[in-house]
Amino acid sequence: AMAAAGSSWLVFGFSTEEAAGEPGPGLGPRRLEPGPGGIRRVWPAWSYVVVETGERAGLELRSAGRRRQLRGWREALPSETHVVLRGAAAARAWRRGAGLRSAAWSRFLPRGPAPSPLPLLPGGFALPRPPFYRALPAGLRARSLALGTEHVLLLGTGGDVHAWGGGRHGQLGHGMLESEAQPRLVEALAGVPMAAVAAGGWHSASVSEAGDLYMWGWNESGQLALPCKALAEERAQGEEAGAGEAGAGEAGAEATTFISIQALPALLDLPQEPEVSGVSCGSRHTAAVTRGGELYTWGWGKYGQLGHGDDASSDCPRRVEHLVAQGLWAEAVVCGPWTTYVCLLGCKGKLC
């Protein structure tokens, strides 16, 4: 999602300072330093983030307190080993830390109408690691594309969803745990036009044009907002320690039907049933923005990436109350592997 120039961003979770071995800022939210003209878009990796500023400076790579201008480039696709950048006439990849003098891969782009966002490229899509480019079947018309750790989701121009790649955690949504070498229609969503797709480490999400949210794949940390056995056992142990009643929590946990893998898309109702405008998936957590400007998060929370001021994981969607208390409107959300970036507006739709 592209934000207006001058937009403000909050960050929850793991920081590049922690990745560099330096003390991180703790569990509380922190402002993403805006720079000239604010920040329009972010592309996070694990140990760094690429941002698009509101000025003509273009992109900026930020890591461990250092900033590097990436002039002449318009979009980024980062990973821990390489970064892919796209400009007006070409897309190129460089190995991380090797500078921008010798590209590991390059592809010239034809002139034409405004392109679809990365990872999409004419005729195929980019990958942030070798082989850097894969072709798409000629008849497949794509609006957007999302990359997971082992799988790919494609949103078609008609609102259809195709998925392929690794499927051992049910992340393809085809109802089985088999991998798919080629794009295959997610039949469970057929007939329900989708507006957005997101791919996490091993889970997937989509938002319909009506604002309904669908989740599928791995639920090991509650990232699907479905009952998770590991989290229930953690809660039971905590209750036992607090109450001193051995076995009570375990009996309660056994009465629940737990879901470790959801191989078909499942409709998720958020509290108060708000309509969803956007969704993003981290490695093992999920964040959704509602049409009313609220942010809900769930899944793995070890680094505070859920935004609730603690490091607890959750298999239930929880509203981020910090934004509500500050009167802030969430316009968009982008998850890094262990972080959550939120684009903010004031409560009356003004830039904060």
Buried (B, 14 or more C-beta within 10 A) or exposed (E): BEBEBEBBBBBBBBBBBBBBEEEBEEBEBBEBEBBEBBBBBBBBBBBBBBBBBBEEBBBBBBBBEEEEEBEEBBBBBBBBBBBBBBBEEBBBBBEBEEEBEEBBBEBEBEEEEEBBBBBBBBEBBBBBBEEBBEEBEEEBEBBBBBBBBBBBBBBBEEBBBBBBBBBBBBBBBBBEBEEBEEBBBBBBBEEBBBBBBBBBBBBBBBBBEEBBBBBBBBBBBBBBBBBBBBBBBBBBEEBBEEEEEEEEBBEEBEEEEBBBBBBBBBEBEBEEEBBBBBBBBBBBBBBBBBEEBBBBBBBBBBBBBBBBBEBBBBBBBBBBEBBBEEEBBBBBBBBBBBBBBBBBBBEEEEBB
